[in-house]
Amino acid sequence: MTVYTHFAKTVGDYDTVADKVVFKNDELHQLLIEAMPTKKEKKLQILDLGSGTGHGMKLALEKYPNSAVTGIDFSPKMIEKARQNLSKYTERIKLLKKDFNFYDFSDQKYHVILSAIAIHNSTDIQKEKLYKKIYDSLPKGGYFINGDFFKTDSKLIDKRLLELYCNYLKSNLKGKELEC
Ligand SMILES: C[S@@+](CC[C@H](N)C(=O)[O-])C[C@H]1O[C@@H](n2cnc3c(N)ncnc32)[C@H](O)[C@@H]1O
């Protein structure tokens, strides 16, 4: 199954499983938002790559009441759910159903580009191209904040972290939900 098929077709309501499949999901999002510029009155253009159901977008919209937030996600189900979850903010949001690896967003400037648990799905070559687009669309002093799975320099540590993650999934999921 491709990443696209998984998110476009099989993930019914991500909001109900997010905390089960993403370790400390809420804390991760809080950290991403805390890493953003501190002045709340700033009029920022913010981009969320792989915005899902709008969790990160909502926190950004709340933190910066004068700002606009664009979400890019290739899953129609996620886009639809994000639109529902963010219905209070219709005038300050844009939701683009695009694949961020192929869609060129770099002709637009964003003060902050954030992403949570999305870019790891891309190949190394795709990531390299994506990071170039991100760099090109940030103004000097702009922020790229990414909360995701990363490999370390140690195979041993990676193996242990994977085991811990598998145990986390096993304690939260049942039967077919579990692919580990
Ligand atoms: C695990 S979910 C995380 C959603 C959200 N960032 C959150 O943390 O709640 C990953 C999201 O990234 C999206 N995604 C993954 N690869 C993508 C790509 N190449 N282009 C656009 N969206 C992508 C999926 O459709 C899915 O909604």
The ligand as a Tripos MOL2 file, in Angstrom:
@<TRIPOS>MOLECULE
LIG
   27    29     1     0     0
SMALL
NO_CHARGES

@<TRIPOS>ATOM
      1 C1          0.5760   11.2100   10.2990 C.3       1 LIG1
      2 S1         -0.3870   12.4270    9.4560 S.3       1 LIG1
      3 C2          0.0010   13.8870   10.4090 C.3       1 LIG1
      4 C3         -1.0230   14.9880   10.1810 C.3       1 LIG1
      5 C4         -0.7430   16.2800   10.9540 C.3       1 LIG1
      6 N1          0.4890   16.9110   10.5590 N.3       1 LIG1
      7 C5         -0.7250   15.9840   12.4320 C.2       1 LIG1
      8 O1          0.3680   15.8370   13.0020 O.co2     1 LIG1
      9 O2         -1.8150   15.8870   13.0230 O.co2     1 LIG1
     10 C6          0.5840   12.7050    7.9720 C.3       1 LIG1
     11 C7         -0.1410   13.5700    6.9560 C.3       1 LIG1
     12 O3          0.7710   13.9300    5.9270 O.3       1 LIG1
     13 C8          0.1200   13.7880    4.6760 C.3       1 LIG1
     14 N2          1.1690   13.5530    3.6820 N.ar      1 LIG1
     15 C9          2.1520   12.6050    3.7060 C.ar      1 LIG1
     16 N3          2.9480   12.7290    2.6250 N.ar      1 LIG1
     17 C10         2.4470   13.7930    1.8960 C.ar      1 LIG1
     18 C11         2.8520   14.4120    0.6750 C.ar      1 LIG1
     19 N4          3.8770   13.9780   -0.0260 N.pl3     1 LIG1
     20 N5          2.1310   15.4940    0.2520 N.ar      1 LIG1
     21 C12         1.0530   15.9310    0.9640 C.ar      1 LIG1
     22 N6          0.6350   15.3790    2.1120 N.ar      1 LIG1
     23 C13         1.3240   14.3200    2.5790 C.ar      1 LIG1
     24 C14        -0.8600   12.6370    4.8650 C.3       1 LIG1
     25 O4         -1.9270   12.6670    3.9360 O.3       1 LIG1
     26 C15        -1.3190   12.8710    6.2890 C.3       1 LIG1
     27 O5         -2.4470   13.7040    6.3560 O.3       1 LIG1
@<TRIPOS>BOND
     1     1     2 1
     2     2     3 1
     3     2    10 1
     4     3     4 1
     5     4     5 1
     6     5     6 1
     7     5     7 1
     8     7     8 2
     9     7     9 1
    10    10    11 1
    11    11    12 1
    12    11    26 1
    13    12    13 1
    14    13    14 1
    15    13    24 1
    16    14    15 ar
    17    14    23 ar
    18    15    16 ar
    19    16    17 ar
    20    17    18 ar
    21    17    23 ar
    22    18    19 1
    23    18    20 ar
    24    20    21 ar
    25    21    22 ar
    26    22    23 ar
    27    24    25 1
    28    24    26 1
    29    26    27 1
@<TRIPOS>SUBSTRUCTURE
     1 LIG1         1 GROUP 0 **** ****
